[in-house]
């Protein structure tokens, strides 16, 4: 099997196996990377995957209609506190909460006298945790700025699929899709996604077209 076919099969397999996926376009490349990233987002979303579109910068005005603003994750540094209380095997039927001076009080009743709070009550800090991350149009990880630094340690070790069309790319990905013979990263993605078993739906097609136009229309053939 030649190297190109291996890469095609590897990416298709990674997408199929992954549940949580992130798409991060480089702000440096502007509309081209943004459009290519949005297209990937819409195609992966169609597969019923948990997919996040991460773009902390200002959305280019010309292409703001390619994605709903509510679907854009700007701050991956945010964390959440998750508290779980196992009240099975109790007669608990009421849950009440109150706040006082920024302190949350949670009351569950009734519970037995021997309720083991150390065993039944648990808490954890949760953040963004991705199986694979598509990085679009970045020559190096530092192009992503604080976005990549703010991902939690689990996500930083995720399998990165690095997509770029410049010969200066540092090939930092678990899989690298680099082709400097194409005029835009949007054109590169358009030529590859069918091999990755993704469908270019209407929203994706519009986003790819905007990216290609932004870099100047090349001959495709």
N, C-alpha and C positions, 0 to 999 in steps of 0.2 A: 504494500500500500504506500503511495507516495506521500510526501510530507504534507501537501496541501489537503489531501483527503483525510489524513489523520487529524488535522486541525478542525476541519468541518465536522467530523464525527465526534471529536472531543467536546466542542462547544454545544452541539445538539444534545449530547449526553449530559453535560453539566446543567443545561437549562431544564431538561426533563427531570433530573434528580433533585433539583433545588426547589425549595419552597419559598425562601426569602431572598429576593434579588434586589440589588440597587443599580441604578443608572446614574453616573456622575459625568456630565459634560464639562470640559474645560472652559472656563470663562475667557481664557486667552484667545480662543479661536472665534468667539462671538456666535453669530447666527448659524454658521455651518455646524459647529459642534452642538449647539442648542437644538437645532432642528433634527440632527441625527439622533441625539439622545431622546428627544420627545418621541420620535418614530419608534425607537427600540422599546421605550416605555409602553406605548400603546399596543405594540405587537405582543409583548410579554404579558401585559395585563389581560389580553384576550385568552390566554392560556389558564386563567384563574390562578395565577401565582400572586403571592404577596410581593408586590414590586413598588419600590420607592424611587421617585425622581428627585435627586438631590441637586439643588442649584442655589447656593447662598447669595449670589450676586443679583444685580438688577436685571430683570428679564428684558431682552431687547424689545423695544416698542413695536417694531414691525411684525413680530411673531408672537406677541402676547396672547393671541387667540388660539394658538396651537394646543394649549393645555390649560385646564382650569387652575387658577391660582391656588385653590385649596388642595390641589394634588402635588404642589411643589413643597418639598421639605427644605427649609432654609437653615435650620439649626440642628445639627446632629449631635451637638454637645449636651442637649437636654437629657435628663434622666428622670425616671419615674420610680416612686416608692410603691412596691406591691406588697400588700399585707393579706395573708390568707388565714382564715380561722376555720378549723375543722370542727363543726358542732354536730357531726353525725353521732348517733347513739345518745342524744340528749333530747329533752323536751322543748328546746328553744324554739320559739315561734315569733319573737319580736326582735327587730333590729332598729335601734335608734342611734342617732349621732348628734353631736352638738359641738360648737367651737367656742373657745374663750381665749382671747389674747393669742390668736394664731395657733392654738393647741386644739387638735381634733380629739374628741372623746367618742368612742364607739361602745355601745351597750348592747349585749345580746343576752336575752333571758327567756325562760329560766334555764340555768345549767346546774348540774349536780355539784355537791361540795367537793368531790374528788376530781373535778375537771383539771386535767394536767395542762396548764397554760404553756409550760415549756415545750411540750410535745405537740400541742394542738395549734399554737399561734406561731406563725412564721412570717418573716419579712425578707424582702430582697430589693436590690436596686436594679432596675432594668433599663436598657438602652437599645441602640440599634445593633442587630446581630444578623448579618447576611451570609448566605451560603456562597454566593458569587457576586462580584461587583464589576459591572461594565464601566470602564473608564474610557471616555470618548474624546479624542482630539488632544490629549495631553502628551507632551514629549517626555515629561518626567513627573514623578509623583508630586514634586514640589509645586508644579503648576496648579495643583488643587488647593494650595494654601492650607488654611486651618481646617477645611472640610475633612481632609483625610486624617489630620492629627486628632480631631475631635471624635472620630469613630472609636468605639470601645475596642479593647484589645482583641476581642474575639473577631470583630469585623476586620481589623487590620491584618489578620492572618487569613482572611477569606481568599478564595481563589479569584484573582483579578484577571479579567479579560480586557486586555489593552488594545484599543482600536485607534489607529492613527495613519495618516498618509504622508508623513514626513520622514526623510532619511535620518534626521537628528534624534528620532525616538530612541530612548534608552532601553527599550524592551524589558520593562520592569514587571510584566505580567506573568501569571501562571501560564496563560496562553497569550501569544502576541499575534495580532492581525495587522500587519504593517504593509502598506503598498504605496510607495511614493510615485507610482505611475498614474494615479488618478488625481483629479483636480481638487476633490473635496472629500472630507470624511463621510459626508452624506452619500456621495456616489459610491464610496467603498462599502458602506453598510448596505445600500440598495443591491449591490452585486453579490453580497454574501448571505443575506438573511434567509433566502429560500433553502440554501444548503444547511442552515441551522434549524430548519423546519419551522420557521416563523412565517406568518402570513402578512403581506403588506396590505393592511386594511386601509380604508379611506383616510382616516386620521393620520396614519403613518405615511401614506403617500404624499399628503399635503405637506407634512413636516419635512420630508426628504426633499421635496421640490423646492421649498423655501431655502433649505440649506445649500442646494446645488446652485440656485439662482444667485445667492449671496456671494458665492465664490466665482461666478461667471460660468455660463453654460458651456461645458466641454462637449466634445463629440463622444458619444457613447456607442461603441459598436465593435 
